[in-house]
Amino acid sequence: MGSTLTFSAGAWLWPALATGVVALVALAWGYRRAAGHPWRWRLAGLKALGCAALVLCLLEPTWVRQRARPGANLFAVLADNSQSLQVRDPGATRARGEELRELLDPARAAWPGALAATFDVRRYVLDARLQASPDFRDLTFEGRATALGHSLRAVTERLSGRPLAGILLFTDGNATDLRAGLPADLASLPPVYPVVLGRPGAVRDLSLAQVGVTQSAFEDAPVDVQAEVVAGGFSGRPVTVRLLDRTGKVLQEQTREVRRDGETLGFRFRFKPAEAGLSFHEVRVSPPPGEEANEATQVNNQRVITVDRGRGPLRVLYVSGRPNWEYKFLNRAIEGDEQLQLVGLIRVAKREPKFDFRGRAGETSNPLFRGFGNQAPEDVQRYDQPVLVRLNTRDELELRAGFPRTPEELFGYHAVIVDDLEAEFFSPDQAALLQRFVSERGGGFLMLGGMESFQEGRYHRTPVGEMLPVYLDRSAEEPAGLAKVQFQLSREGWLQPWARLRETEGEERARLEAMPPFEVLNRVRALKPGASVIASVRDEKGGELPALAVQRFGRGRTAALMVGDLWRWGMRDAAAQEDMARSWRQLVRWLVADVPGRIQVTAEPVPGDPNGAQRLQVRVRDEKFQPVDDAVVSLEVEPVLLAGATAPPGPPLRLAAEPAAAEPGLHEATYVPRQTGGFRAVATVRGPDGADLGRAETGWSSDLAAEEFRSLQPNVALLEELARRTGGRVVAAEELDGFVRRLPELRAPVMETWTQPAWHSPFFFAFALACLLAEWGLRRWKGLP
């Protein structure tokens, strides 16, 4: 705050002016005999200044300042207690934490006492949470996270309504809860004065900055792991990244050379887990052999990842209007997939009109389905009913009445495939139920080409036709016949892993060119808005027609494969049969990839939580896939430690999930991990009557230490932005003493006016005496009278 000079004795103004005038007259009279001397005006000026200073004392000049009232304002001091302060910077003899201890020690630094003389000091240590500290002796630098944003908010909340003058923040700025930058609400904080710990510069360290996991229906690599390694101080040296399973077995390994200091290296692994369901793996980066001890820290050298391939079987209902080759190849392909199960419903004879003539006297059943043995009349198909063959059913009751007629029957499947079957096969209620299966249940639907599919099957303006990705109303200008066509991927198809069978573009193009031409194609007018063409066919004239189209429909997805004789592909040789089987498996996997189950459990990080808390959400549906709010949901969370872990596994924790008001059928619970590693959560759901409704599991990994050590460089930019937004400034450690001495002069919530008589200061008299003595000495030296 600035100072203002005021004059307290205003009544003495005229006497002071009179005294000044008399002094000037006397001064001019005294120097009358020194006229023409070059030093005359200089000496007269010195004497005039001395006299003016003495005359001003008559007016009692006083300095008026604003300063923080001693003891009335609070000042918070926050010290970082996270593990990143164990790092020793290049050229430093001590770790950052040891330097911080010295800065906070009142016996070694003067600023703590100076701050306490004016302010009511509140001391806190911060890591994953904020804790009060009487004297900072509880600093251990073992915190797993630096919850900087959370701690600043917590301080202002704890001291809300009290005069908080500012916050002195000792940290390296590597906040684990501010990866996306400073939120807008931090601008309302009181002035923050960060003291940066650590020195910018190259730190010899390898860090797994980012690890991502993606899964696809691509058979050779259903799981992709992308790892980004930041290499500091290893220029020209090889770096190795390994992918390990839970037992510590190395699944894959890659080595790359660091070209420049601080370079970010990208590694990508593709692998197929040995078992279905939930599995845990570890990604680990290693320096060259023998150089492990030269790293600043190895805490950020590994990450635990979670892979959930789901548990089967995922059931697919195949409905066909006649026995054909497509079912043979499709069933053979699905048999090789342990997570998929194909249930067949194949019509071998259409319904017939009633005749008076029967095969036997008094017989009303169809002799094609008479079978053997003594069968009850209700167990034998009638003449006016189609003859259906059931394959791979769960028991003798499944599909006994034909295509499902109730949600309880149909919604138990994950996808439905319709092949060469006319629309009249489905009753109006069954067609509407099939549409609900996709839009409400979230199932997958695929229609295959054939003589009675698409428009030829009269699906136009039916519930089934409405959810297809193509329009079924043809234009009158389309040609009646079609020559042989060649299958090819579209631009969108090249981007979909499940649509490709080869690793490289050249190999994939060679495979497509080697495919046989097809002769059966259901022509469609156009794609619907939002649909995508994955594959097309090219005729002899070079024209293109859609062959495979997909789209989202409600909660599910639909696909249309317009080629009706895809079986020709598998007739060529064994290699073609294998390619066709892979193609079928990948298409069906895509069809059931996101289909929800009756019981779903997910784990999501709680936004902004510094302790890595997870929100466990369990969605419960009944057999009709309607939400169930009165279910009893229990969760069992168990830590999963990988090979090489030093900490013992904690006991399983049981949680009760409570219904959420935001969504019907949603039950939630919160889990806070206490250690680093993987976690498995199993949800068990029971109905109000105690009946078991099902189980589901999910998993995640918590590695707060890796987040803490993602970067070892002090985040000076973040701290400068924090200081700028709050009205503070960054303070260097060596400037602390001077800064704290000036703090009372800065604006605070409770200020007081402080006055200091300037005339009572020895400065005024010393100044006046110095001017008079200088004038006297110079006058004698220069020989003036």
Secondary structure, DSSP 8 states (H G I E B T S, - for coil): --EEEEES-GGGHHHHHHHHHHHHHHHHHHTGGGTT-TTHHHHHHHHHHHHHHHHHHTT-EEEEEEEE-TTTSEEEEEEE-BGGGG---TT-SS-HHHHHHHHH-TTT-SHHHHHHHHSEEEEEEESSSEEE-SSSTT--S-BS---HHHHHHHHHHHTTTS-EEEEEEEE----TT-TT---GGGGGS--EEEEE-S--S---EEEEEEEEEEE-S-TT-SEEEEEEEEEES-TT-EEEEEEE-TTS-EEEEEEEE--STTEEEEEEEEE--SSSSEEEEEEEEE-STT-GGGSS-SGGGEEEEEEE---S-EEEEEEESS--HHHHHHHHHHHT-TTEEEEEEEEEE------S--SSTT--B-GGG--SS---GGGS-BTTS-EEEEES-SSTTTTTTSS--SHHHHTT-SEEEEES--GGGS-HHHHHHHHHHHHTT--EEEEE-STTSTTTTT-TTSHHHHTSSB-----TTS-S----BEEEE-HHHHT-GGG--SSSHHHHHHHHHHS--B--B---S-B-TT-EEEEEEE-TTS-EEEEEEEEEETTEEEEEE-BS-GGGGGGS-HHHHHHHHHHHHHHHHHHHTT---SEEEEEEE-TT-TT--EEEEEEEB-TT--B-SS-EEEEEEEEE--TT--S-----EEEEEEE-SSSTTEEEEEE---SSEEEEEEEEEE-TTS-EEEEEEEEEEE-HHHHHTS--S--HHHHHHHHHHHT---B-GGGHHHHHHHGGGS--SSEEEEEEESTTSHHHHHHHHHHHHHHHHHHHHTT--
